Every structure is written in C-alpha cells, then in structure tokens.
Amino acid sequence: MQQTLEKRKLVLVGTGFVGMSFAYTLLTTPGIDELVLVDIDYEKTVGEEMDLAHGLPYAPSKMSIKAGTYADCKDADIVLVTAGAAQKPNQTRLELTVINAKIMKSITEQIKESGFDGILIIASNPVDIMSYVAWKVSGLPKEKVIGSGTLLDTARLRYLMSEYLDISTKNIHAYIMGEHGDSSFVPWTNCYVGCKHLLELLDEKDKDLSDLLDIYKQVQQAAYEIIERKKATYYGIGLSLNRLVQAIIKDEHAILTVSAYQDGQYGQSGLYIGVPAIVTANGIKEIISLPLNEVDQGKFDQSCETLKGIIAESIDTLI
C-alpha cells in the first residue's frame, strides 16, 4: 500500500493567506519535490517564491520553488486551488457562491487547457459548491476532484474534544459531516475514543451530553469568531490541506472527511459534500458509508438540499 509517486510536483493556484500557509507547511514536511505558485498578481507570487526559497537551507529536504503559469499544470501530480474572494465579517460561506463560482470556472478552464490529468484539490469557499464547479468544468473523473470539505471542521472538533476529555487528539475518532458551513453536523453515534464508543465513555465519566452540543457549536462558529478577531483563518486549513496532500502522495488509503461527489451514497447524488472517504494516490477510492440514525440522516439530507438548491439556482446556469 505505502507506495509513493515517482513525480511529486504540485501547483498551487492562489498565493493568499490560505495558499501560503499551506505552502509553508511543505517546507517542513518532505514529499513535494517541485512547487509552482500561480496567482493573478505575478509580482506578489515572485516575492512569495523568494521568501519561501530563502528558508530551504533549513528545510528537511530539497524542493524546487518557482512562480509559474497555468501551463505548469500539464505535468503536475496535484493542483491545489485556494484562490477566490475572501469571506468578510458576518458573511456566510454560501454568500460567496456566485462571485467565486465565476472565478473557479475561469481557473479550472485554464488548468484544463494545460492538459492536466492529476488530482485536483479545491479549498476555495464555499468549498462544496466550488468542488462541483471544478469537476463539471475540468472534465476530470469525480474521484480525481477532491474538496477540502470538513477536514478543518473535523480537526477543530477533535481538538476541542481532546481538551474536554483530556485524551490525545490521535485517539479521538469523530467526524464533521455535511456542508463545510452552517448545516454541518456530528454523527455522535459513530464517534469513538480509541476503541470505546464516545457515548459509553461519557456515561461512565458521568459527563453531560449537552456538553457535546456546546463543542459542536464552538466548531460551527469558529471561523466566524476567528474572522471577527483577525479578519481571516488560514493556519488550520493550511495544515489540513497538507494532511490531504500527504495522504495522496504517500498513497496512504487514509480516511479523511473531504468533499466528495455523491453517487448514491447516503441516498444522495449530483453534488459534492463532506463525508469520510478513503484517499489514495489515485484520488478518492471509496466513500465510507456510516450507519446514520434517523436524526443524522435528516441533517445530512437537509445539508444536501441546501447545496442542491444553490446549484440549481445559481451554479448550473454559470457552467
């Protein structure tokens, strides 16, 4: 299983806070041999290239870094898109839809024109809708277009649960599913701490189940709070994207909560949404089907209907 790709070239489209936070993680995590930065602001991109390259003498492995163009996507293994209009204070992710859909369409058309045939990762918000746009425009197989989905949401959940339970995040097996946004949810009946069911553990420790709802609320509101305080969120998603890239280049067959195309799973079709999926060097191998109870299935369906409504009203007419 643990194969590695012979070529490890990644093109990063978008050199804003999210893109460069991710790019910086590559300097400390071996795996990518060539990093190409692409952005509409070429001079800034050159500056970012220089800044990153100056740290290479202290990096654990050699890496080529350059400012490039969409033509560089042709022989890339992975293209990661973080470009798009930024989310403003008090603005929901879904309100960004039309603006960023037009941007994503233009970006994807240029990636496609290069002849790119690798794995396309989308991290622009609203990520589930943008993943759908990229898939439709690129013509790539659905398993080769992956959205960052609820990767960050899940990381936030595991961090807060780790603090609450005083147990390592590595032993918290819990997931955020659904839209990367306000209609996401936690399937608590499918959460484990180590090999023990979360709900059983809470009962043993005489902890109140309402605390879980407070934790979820903190997860749901985290981005809004960070944006209110510092105007943007980028470190957490930068590391989350690094985790996804590592799973791909190392062919890990890791289960990650990414935005994946639904083709009958969970009774839904025709959209991208956050679900646990097996990620390999070839993209998404399989979506994990969790046994959702009636309440959680209802939440998932509601999340899907929210996204389907936006696709029908605002997206399909654009692409």
Phi, psi and omega per residue, in radians:
M1 nan -0.798 -2.985
Q2 -1.287 1.019 3.067
Q3 -1.453 2.751 3.053
T4 -2.175 2.600 3.130
L5 -1.237 2.452 3.126
E6 -1.177 -0.666 3.106
K7 -1.828 2.365 -3.141
R8 -2.263 1.190 3.136
K9 -1.870 2.273 3.130
L10 -2.205 2.314 3.048
V11 -1.864 2.180 3.113
L12 -1.822 2.052 3.116
V13 -1.760 1.910 -3.111
G14 2.019 1.933 -3.098
T15 -1.945 0.642 3.046
G16 -1.432 -2.823 -3.087
F17 -1.045 -0.785 -3.111
V18 -1.162 -0.858 -3.119
G19 -1.032 -0.783 -3.082
M20 -1.352 -0.475 3.021
S21 -1.117 -0.730 3.068
F22 -1.122 -0.823 -3.103
A23 -1.007 -0.694 3.133
Y24 -1.082 -0.634 3.138
T25 -1.111 -0.475 -3.128
L26 -1.188 -0.434 3.109
L27 -1.231 -0.434 -3.107
T28 -1.837 -0.094 -3.141
T29 -2.158 1.863 -3.133
P30 -1.049 2.677 3.080
G31 2.564 -0.676 3.118
I32 -1.742 2.205 -3.122
D33 -1.583 -0.523 -3.119
E34 -2.389 2.189 3.123
L35 -2.071 2.155 3.108
V36 -1.993 2.240 3.140
L37 -1.775 2.267 -3.140
V38 -2.238 2.279 3.112
D39 -2.754 2.702 3.125
I40 -1.115 -0.498 3.094
D41 -1.634 1.568 -3.014
Y42 -1.147 -0.689 -3.117
E43 -1.104 -0.716 3.072
K44 -1.090 -0.698 -3.134
T45 -1.085 -0.720 3.080
V46 -1.081 -0.724 3.104
G47 -1.087 -0.716 3.107
E48 -1.135 -0.714 3.084
E49 -1.000 -0.838 -3.118
M50 -1.087 -0.792 -3.087
D51 -1.077 -0.785 3.114
L52 -1.142 -0.799 -3.072
A53 -1.069 -0.556 -3.125
H54 -1.178 -0.273 3.093
G55 -1.630 -0.083 -3.072
L56 -1.046 -0.592 3.115
P57 -1.012 -0.385 -3.138
Y58 -1.828 0.060 3.126
A59 -1.397 2.685 -3.088
P60 -1.257 -0.293 3.138
S61 -2.602 2.842 -3.115
K62 -1.332 2.453 3.092
M63 -2.618 2.390 3.063
S64 -1.553 2.298 -3.139
I65 -2.231 2.314 3.096
K66 -2.655 2.698 2.975
A67 -1.470 2.257 -3.055
G68 -2.384 -2.739 -3.117
T69 -2.312 3.099 3.135
Y70 -1.115 -0.372 3.100
A71 -1.079 -0.450 3.138
D72 -1.208 -0.208 3.140
C73 -1.261 -0.352 -3.008
K74 -0.868 -0.843 -3.082
D75 -1.929 0.359 3.129
A76 -1.379 2.567 3.046
D77 -1.389 -0.653 -3.108
I78 -2.375 2.375 2.930
V79 -2.047 2.196 -3.124
L80 -2.003 2.144 -3.101
V81 -1.874 2.101 3.057
T82 -2.091 -0.013 -3.062
A83 -1.210 2.626 3.097
G84 2.675 2.939 3.093
A85 -1.196 2.479 -3.096
A86 -1.353 2.608 3.066
Q87 -1.324 2.289 -3.102
K88 -1.680 2.808 3.091
P89 -0.952 2.370 3.123
N90 1.198 0.153 3.110
Q91 -1.783 2.222 3.122
T92 -1.318 2.800 3.120
R93 -1.070 -0.632 -3.074
L94 -1.224 -0.387 3.109
E95 -1.238 -0.262 3.115
L96 -1.440 -0.074 -2.872
T97 -0.946 -1.046 -3.014
V98 -1.106 -0.762 3.139
I99 -1.033 -0.890 -3.057
N100 -1.324 -0.420 3.082
A101 -1.131 -0.698 3.102
K102 -1.145 -0.719 3.110
I103 -1.122 -0.803 -3.116
M104 -1.104 -0.677 3.110
K105 -1.056 -0.803 -3.131
S106 -1.110 -0.763 3.139
I107 -1.100 -0.825 -3.082
T108 -1.143 -0.639 3.100
E109 -1.060 -0.693 3.139
Q110 -1.267 -0.599 3.055
I111 -1.139 -0.782 3.131
K112 -1.075 -0.732 -3.123
E113 -1.045 -0.480 -3.127
S114 -1.253 -0.330 -3.073
G115 1.656 0.225 -3.110
F116 -1.010 2.378 -3.132
D117 -2.434 0.500 -3.115
G118 -1.740 -2.549 3.121
I119 -1.701 2.210 -3.140
L120 -1.835 2.046 3.134
I121 -1.863 2.296 -3.133
I122 -1.977 2.253 3.106
A123 -2.253 0.192 3.119
S124 -1.447 2.489 -3.108
N125 -1.634 2.632 -0.110
P126 -1.271 2.108 -2.850
V127 -1.118 -0.602 -3.127
D128 -1.163 -0.723 3.109
I129 -1.214 -0.744 -3.128
M130 -1.144 -0.576 3.087
S131 -1.149 -0.699 3.095
Y132 -1.091 -0.796 3.123
V133 -1.047 -0.831 -3.116
A134 -1.081 -0.699 3.124
W135 -1.137 -0.821 -3.106
K136 -1.106 -0.739 -3.064
V137 -1.356 -0.654 -3.051
S138 -1.259 -0.540 -3.065
G139 1.343 0.099 3.132
L140 -1.298 2.713 3.048
P141 -1.026 2.593 -3.059
K142 -1.033 -0.560 -3.113
E143 -1.284 -0.227 -3.141
K144 -1.693 -0.025 3.053
V145 -1.977 2.041 -3.034
I146 -2.222 2.246 3.043
G147 -1.643 2.685 3.116
S148 -1.152 -0.320 2.977
G149 0.903 -2.241 -3.103
T150 -1.845 0.477 3.082
L151 -0.991 -0.870 -3.120
L152 -1.213 -0.717 3.110
D153 -1.008 -0.752 3.135
T154 -1.145 -0.677 3.095
A155 -1.104 -0.740 3.101
R156 -1.083 -0.742 3.132
L157 -1.068 -0.835 -3.096
R158 -1.158 -0.625 3.098
Y159 -1.106 -0.848 -3.108
L160 -1.170 -0.660 3.091
M161 -1.181 -0.636 3.088
S162 -1.084 -0.744 3.110
E163 -1.140 -0.708 -3.092
Y164 -1.196 -0.721 -3.073
L165 -1.627 -0.209 -3.077
D166 1.036 0.793 3.119
I167 -2.316 2.499 -3.100
S168 -0.913 2.464 3.085
T169 -1.045 -0.473 -3.125
K170 -1.163 -0.323 3.135
N171 -1.851 0.145 3.073
I172 -1.685 1.924 -3.125
H173 -1.885 1.450 -3.098
A174 -2.415 2.655 -3.028
Y175 -2.357 2.552 2.900
I176 -1.728 2.279 3.127
M177 -2.078 2.899 3.090
G178 1.661 -2.799 3.128
E179 -1.079 2.461 2.983
H180 -1.319 1.407 -3.056
G181 2.995 -2.649 -2.939
D182 -1.263 -0.314 -3.116
S183 -1.782 0.280 3.081
S184 -1.228 2.946 3.132
F185 -2.762 2.865 3.077
V186 -1.922 2.106 3.044
P187 -1.388 1.455 -3.001
W188 -1.022 -0.528 -3.116
T189 -1.270 -0.100 3.097
N190 -1.998 0.380 -3.121
C191 -1.837 2.440 -3.119
Y192 -2.324 2.659 2.981
V193 -2.032 1.894 -2.955
G194 1.102 -2.197 3.120
C195 -1.784 0.157 -3.091
K196 -1.826 2.412 3.134
H197 -1.113 2.337 -3.088
L198 -0.981 -0.800 -3.076
L199 -1.129 -0.595 3.079
E200 -1.177 -0.725 -3.140
L201 -1.103 -0.759 3.135
L202 -1.098 -0.674 3.128
D203 -1.129 -0.721 3.125
E204 -1.124 -0.646 -3.102
K205 -1.547 0.060 3.114
D206 0.988 0.729 3.114
K207 -1.700 2.566 -3.060
D208 -1.374 2.266 3.128
L209 -1.113 -0.405 3.125
S210 -1.122 -0.393 3.101
D211 -1.101 -0.558 3.113
L212 -1.124 -0.675 3.119
L213 -1.157 -0.610 3.080
D214 -1.162 -0.687 3.115
I215 -1.111 -0.789 3.120
Y216 -1.072 -0.716 3.137
K217 -1.062 -0.685 3.093
Q218 -1.107 -0.703 3.108
V219 -1.094 -0.832 -3.086
Q220 -1.084 -0.627 -3.081
Q221 -1.650 -0.048 -3.022
A222 -0.991 -0.845 -3.096
A223 -1.089 -0.748 3.137
Y224 -1.070 -0.712 -3.122
E225 -1.187 -0.736 3.129
I226 -1.128 -0.770 3.136
I227 -1.096 -0.686 3.107
E228 -1.095 -0.632 -3.078
R229 -1.477 -0.688 -3.026
K230 -2.321 0.197 2.997
K231 1.364 -0.257 -3.134
A232 -2.864 2.787 3.049
T233 -2.159 2.238 -3.044
Y234 -2.594 -0.483 -3.121
Y235 -1.157 -0.838 -3.114
G236 -1.062 -0.786 -3.136
I237 -1.232 -0.560 3.090
G238 -1.038 -0.806 3.112
L239 -1.222 -0.612 3.101
S240 -1.108 -0.727 3.114
L241 -1.161 -0.639 3.077
N242 -1.062 -0.740 3.131
R243 -1.055 -0.729 3.133
L244 -1.132 -0.778 3.138
V245 -1.096 -0.735 3.113
Q246 -1.071 -0.687 3.120
A247 -1.091 -0.581 -3.137
I248 -1.332 -0.915 -3.033
I249 -1.219 -0.422 3.109
K250 -1.691 0.040 3.139
D251 0.868 0.893 -2.979
E252 -1.263 -0.438 -2.975
H253 1.014 0.727 -3.124
A254 -1.475 2.569 3.070
I255 -1.613 2.001 -3.122
L256 -2.281 2.588 -3.141
T257 -1.522 1.537 -3.107
V258 -1.900 2.913 3.044
S259 -1.461 1.985 -3.060
A260 -2.196 2.652 -3.132
Y261 -1.252 2.263 3.130
Q262 -1.573 2.169 -3.127
D263 -2.266 0.936 -3.139
G264 1.876 -0.278 3.114
Q265 -1.154 2.462 -3.124
Y266 0.979 0.373 3.103
G267 1.316 0.317 -3.092
Q268 -2.175 2.662 3.123
S269 -2.599 2.740 2.976
G270 1.458 0.354 3.124
L271 -2.727 2.849 3.009
Y272 -1.748 2.419 3.125
I273 -2.790 2.771 -3.068
G274 -1.282 2.079 3.106
V275 -2.555 2.729 3.034
P276 -1.216 2.298 -3.095
A277 -2.521 2.692 3.100
I278 -1.499 2.108 -3.081
V279 -1.878 2.229 -3.112
T280 -2.263 -3.066 3.103
A281 -1.147 -0.332 3.139
N282 -1.733 0.128 -3.139
G283 1.850 -2.485 -3.111
I284 -1.494 2.019 3.135
K285 -1.388 -0.713 -3.038
E286 -2.838 2.474 2.996
I287 -1.556 2.246 3.132
I288 -1.368 2.182 -3.141
S289 -1.663 1.845 3.093
L290 -1.470 2.565 3.082
P291 -1.359 1.590 -3.110
L292 -1.384 2.427 3.037
N293 -1.335 3.087 -3.035
E294 -1.064 -0.675 -3.132
V295 -1.161 -0.825 -3.115
D296 -1.186 -0.653 3.080
Q297 -1.088 -0.666 3.092
G298 -1.102 -0.698 3.126
K299 -1.167 -0.715 3.128
F300 -1.127 -0.779 3.126
D301 -1.067 -0.705 3.132
Q302 -1.122 -0.732 3.113
S303 -1.080 -0.736 3.119
C304 -1.128 -0.743 -3.123
E305 -1.129 -0.618 3.079
T306 -1.044 -0.817 -3.125
L307 -1.231 -0.701 3.124
K308 -1.081 -0.653 3.119
G309 -1.102 -0.732 3.133
I310 -1.171 -0.719 3.121
I311 -1.060 -0.804 -3.100
A312 -1.178 -0.696 -3.053
E313 -1.432 -0.607 -2.961
S314 -2.158 -0.374 -2.958
I315 -1.789 -0.902 -3.057
D316 -1.010 -0.510 3.114
T317 -1.274 -0.381 -3.134
L318 -1.503 -0.472 -3.028
I319 -2.050 nan nan
